[in-house]
Amino acid sequence: MKTLELQLVTVGLENGEQGVFVGWPLVCAHSEPGDGQIENIWFSNVQEVPDDLTLKQLMELVRKQLCACEAKVQ
């Protein structure tokens, strides 16, 4: 079975609520100190997706969103 590296990022708000975001790893065991400094954070619009969406389909939607964002930034 092929595996896919994923990383969970938990964001805590001052009011106690938390959100968990899933994505490709940004922080790895072989990262050097200072390599992972956060410069910017973007949040996409909330999108409704089918509840039977596979992980592969979800990551493809994420990839398309990232490509669209990168095209606008450059």
C-alpha positions in Angstrom: 0.0 0.0 0.0 1.3 3.4 -0.9 1.5 5.9 2.0 1.1 9.6 2.0 2.9 11.9 4.6 0.5 14.2 6.3 0.8 16.6 9.2 -1.9 18.0 11.5 -1.7 21.6 12.6 -3.8 22.6 15.5 -4.7 26.2 16.0 -6.1 27.4 19.3 -8.1 30.6 19.6 -8.2 32.8 22.7 -11.8 31.8 23.3 -10.8 28.1 23.7 -11.9 26.8 20.4 -9.5 24.8 18.3 -9.3 23.8 14.6 -7.2 21.1 13.1 -5.8 21.5 9.6 -4.4 18.6 7.6 -1.7 19.0 5.0 1.7 18.0 3.7 4.4 18.2 6.3 6.1 21.5 6.8 8.1 20.5 9.8 10.3 17.4 9.5 12.7 15.6 11.7 15.6 16.6 9.4 14.6 20.3 9.4 17.4 22.7 10.7 16.6 25.2 13.5 15.3 28.3 11.9 14.3 26.6 8.6 10.6 26.5 9.6 10.0 30.1 10.6 6.4 31.0 9.7 6.2 34.1 7.5 2.6 34.0 6.4 -0.7 32.1 7.0 -3.6 32.1 4.6 -7.0 30.7 5.1 -9.1 29.6 2.1 -12.8 30.1 1.9 -14.9 27.4 3.5 -15.8 24.9 0.9 -18.5 22.2 1.2 -17.3 18.8 0.0 -19.1 15.4 -0.1 -18.8 13.5 3.2 -17.7 10.3 1.3 -14.7 12.1 -0.3 -11.5 10.0 -0.2 -8.3 11.3 1.2 -6.8 11.2 -2.3 -9.6 13.3 -3.7 -9.3 15.7 -0.8 -5.6 16.2 -1.3 -6.2 16.7 -5.0 -8.6 19.6 -4.1 -6.0 21.0 -1.8 -3.3 20.8 -4.5 -5.5 22.6 -6.9 -6.2 25.3 -4.3 -2.5 25.7 -3.7 -1.7 26.0 -7.4 -4.3 28.7 -7.8 -3.0 30.6 -4.8 0.6 30.4 -6.0 -0.4 31.6 -9.5 -2.0 34.7 -7.9 1.0 35.5 -5.7 3.7 35.4 -8.4 
